[in-house]
Amino acid sequence: MAISAIMHPALFLAIILAIGLFLFVTGKIPIPATAAFICLSLYLAGILDSKTVLKNFGSQNVMIVAGLGIVGDAMFRTGAAAQIGVFLKKMARTERALVFWLVMFSGVISGFLSNNGCAALMISLTLGISVATGYRRCKLMYPIAVGVCFGGGITTVGSNSTLYLKEILEKLPNAQTMSFFELAPICLILTFISAVFLSTVGFNLMPEAPRNTLDPSYGAEKDYSTVPAWKRKAAFVIFAGTILAMCFEDVVKVPVGITAMIAALACVACGLMTEKEACHAVPLSAIVMYACMVPVSTAMKTTGATQIIVDFMHSTLGSNASPLIVILVIYALVIPITNVMSNSATIIMFTPVVLAVASAIGMNPKSALMTLRMAGTIALATPLGLPATTMAVEPGGYNFMDYVRPGVPLSIITIVITVIYMYMAYPVYM
């Protein structure tokens, strides 16, 4: 029996999303399982059909995430990425200087490699530096999470949500697209501003001492001396070639999804990793979360939930609402949710709403979606919005308030900067 025979589909969707939000926040079940619960509930209620539920598991975006996950893992396994640690040790003259470079390096690396892999690598390297120098790990882990948070937007392949928005833009009637480095200027600006803030004013807002004791083996440095040097060079060549091919997709005439698959095959064929290791390197959690949340945006439209929200905003803001007001409303709606729920899931869920609002007031859809992307990125005030912020809790010895103290002022600063940038950088009207 379809749910429409019992209640309005939009009401059922709201109930399921409320349950999902509770599960995202409490972590009662893993994030991918929560995403699957939401998607399958909508299928069983007759709101989504099987084709809609399953089609994103085989999309180009999934191939990009899987392929780059393998390439990134090859960089980590061969020790190519660990060379960053050598530079960081040279720059670690003071705690504040190290904080600055941790934000910058985490940001740049996460734009090209798996965000989770980047966070894991940087945390491991930094714990080793902390042991060697005596610098407090509670001052060093949060900056890594912040760098990963903003750096993921430097390229279109740096996060699932950016890939999704690029796909949506290209499917609109007045098709637009995103360049490979579309959001690089604002993301690099935010990364730099965050690095300056956390190494100055924000430094004193982070805890003075960790609230836990770590097992000594937690930060043990990996020994790459047994890895042949040619493997590190091969991993770097494959990585660099992959990024170049993706940057110049129009020139090489190879879709980025195929490029990612070729790169993954090259890692195995060159002996940088085994087939089993390559399979383990595929970020299945990220893929399941992405593929299960995309159909939710379809459900938002088919149930009428999107139109209900648009009508409410229209009646509240008026028919002649300024685009700047709409931008501020998007931030007001998205930022509280992205801080307690997966930021990718938040962005995907709000996409149909933002597009409908933009259409109602004649706003440029690209401007609206880029605003949504940046609003969804500001998940700095809790350990819940990003895997990287969650991963920093144990090694940093943090509690919830340790994120709130530096995260709230940093969020306010980034909101001001991104609102101004979005308003100036993208045409408000077509």
C-alpha positions, 0 to 999 in steps of 0.5 A: 500500500502506498503511503499516500493512502495513509498520510500526505507523502510530504509529511511521511518524508518529513518524519523519515528525515527527522528520524534520519537527522536524529540518527546522524546526530546521535550516531546510533547507527553508521552514517551510510546505514542512516542514508540507506534507511532514509532511501529504502524507507522512501522506496518501501513507502512507494515514494521512490521506484527501484530505478531511482534508488539504484541508478546512482550506484553506477554513476560517473561520480561514484567512479570518480570517488572509487578511482581517486580513493585507490589512487590516494591509497597508493600515494599513502601506501608507497610513502609518496604522501608522507613526504609532507611530514618532512616539510612539516617538521622543518616548519614546526619551529613553534606550535603556532607556525605548525598550526598555520601549515597544518591548515594550509597543507591539509586544505591543499591535499584534500582538494585532490585526495580522499578527504578521509584519507587526507585527514588520517594521513595528516593526523598520523604525521602530526601525532609523530611530530607532537611526540618528537617536539612536545607540541600539544596535540590538542592544538594541532588536530582541530586545524587539520579538520578545518583545512580538510573542510575547506580544501575539499572544494578546491577542485570539483573532485575534492568532495561528493557534494561538488561532483553532485552540484556539477552534475545538476547544473549540467542537466538544467534547461539552461545548462551551465557547468563548473570548471575543475577549479571553480571554487578554488579561489574562495576555498583557498581564501578560507583556508588561508584565513582559517590558518591565520585565525587558528595560529593567532586569535583562535590558538587560545580558544583551543584547549590547553591540554588534551582531555585523554591519554593516548596509547603510545602506538596511536601516533607511531610513524610508519616505516617506508624504508622497505618500499622501493623508491620507484614506487613512490615516483610511480604513484606521484606520476599516476596522481599528477597525470590523473589530475592533469587529465581531469583538468583538461578533460575537454582537450583529452576527450576522456570523461573524468570518471574514465580517467579515474578508472584508468588511474586506479587500474594503473596503480594495480598494474604497476604493482603499487598495490594488490587487487585486494588492497585496491578493493579495500581502498574504495571508500564504500561508506562515502559511496553508499551515503552519496548514492542513497542521499541523491534520491532524497532530492528527487523525493523532495520534489515528487512529494511536494515538500520542495514546493511547500518550503518554497511557498512558505519562503515566498509568503515570508520573504515576498515575491520581490525578495532580494537575492542577497536576502535569499543568500542569507536565508540559505545560510541560516537554514543550511549551517545549523543542519550541516553542523550536526549532519553529514555536510554532503547529505545536507547539500544534496537534500537542500538542492531542489529547494534552493533551485526552486527558490532561485527559479521563483525569484529569477535568480541564477541557479549557479549562483544559488547552488554555489551559495549552497555548496559554501554554506554546507561547507561551514561545519566547524562548530561541532565534531559531527558535520564532517568525518574529518572533525569526528576523526580529530576527537580522539587524537586531539583529546577533545570534547564537544565544547572544544569545537564550539569555542574556536568553531563559532567565531571562525564560522562567523568570519567565513560566513561574512567572507563567503556571502560577500564573495558569492554575491560579487563573483556570480551573476545574481541574474541570468 
